[in-house]
Amino acid sequence: MTIPLADGRLACGCGEDQIPWMLAKFGFLGMAGLVLAGLVVMILAGWVLASAVSLVTWWRHPPVTTEETPQGSLDGFTWRSEEPR
């Protein structure tokens, strides 16, 4: 669809009004940088959240030492059919 302009030229309808405003404001490289920055922030937030959960779990349930573990009936069991030489 062509639209007549005031100076007599024809507009094809592919101007800035057809481009999303952030792409028009920041440009292609600016938008790519913004998307990559958002991705990096989400990755870092995931690492922080996973670390926090891990630390809380470790704090609430500390690792069991060998002195605290009860002796079981399968202690010393291996999957080998023969003893190593």
C-alpha positions in Angstrom: 0.0 0.0 0.0 1.4 3.4 -1.0 0.7 6.5 1.0 1.1 9.9 -0.6 3.3 12.3 1.4 3.0 16.1 1.6 5.9 16.7 -0.8 4.4 14.4 -3.5 6.6 11.3 -2.8 5.0 8.0 -2.0 5.7 6.1 1.2 5.7 2.3 1.1 4.6 1.8 4.7 8.0 0.5 5.9 9.0 3.5 7.9 9.9 3.9 11.6 6.2 3.5 12.6 6.4 -0.2 11.5 9.5 -1.0 13.6 9.2 -1.8 17.3 10.1 1.3 19.3 13.0 -0.2 21.2 14.6 -1.4 17.9 14.1 2.1 16.5 15.6 3.7 19.6 18.6 1.5 20.2 19.4 0.0 16.8 20.1 -3.6 16.0 23.4 -3.9 17.9 21.9 -2.1 20.9 19.0 -4.6 21.0 21.3 -7.5 20.6 23.4 -6.2 23.4 20.3 -5.7 25.5 19.1 -9.3 24.9 22.5 -10.7 25.7 22.8 -8.6 28.9 19.3 -9.9 29.9 20.5 -13.5 29.3 23.7 -13.0 31.3 21.6 -11.5 34.2 19.3 -14.5 34.2 22.2 -16.9 34.2 23.8 -15.1 37.1 20.5 -15.0 39.0 20.2 -18.8 38.5 23.7 -19.4 39.9 23.0 -17.2 42.9 19.7 -18.9 43.6 21.2 -22.4 43.2 24.2 -21.4 45.5 21.8 -20.0 48.1 19.7 -23.2 48.1 22.8 -25.3 48.3 24.2 -23.3 51.3 20.9 -23.4 53.1 20.6 -27.2 52.6 24.2 -27.7 53.7 23.6 -25.5 56.8 20.4 -27.3 57.8 21.8 -30.8 57.1 25.6 -30.8 57.5 27.5 -33.6 55.9 27.7 -36.8 57.8 31.2 -37.9 59.0 32.4 -41.5 58.9 32.3 -41.7 62.7 28.5 -40.9 62.7 27.5 -43.4 60.0 26.2 -46.7 61.3 27.9 -49.9 60.2 25.8 -51.7 57.6 25.7 -55.3 56.5 27.1 -54.4 53.1 30.2 -52.6 54.2 33.2 -53.6 52.1 31.0 -55.0 49.3 32.3 -54.5 45.8 30.9 -55.3 42.3 34.0 -57.2 41.3 33.6 -61.0 41.0 37.3 -61.5 41.9 39.6 -59.9 44.3 42.3 -57.7 42.6 45.8 -59.2 42.6 
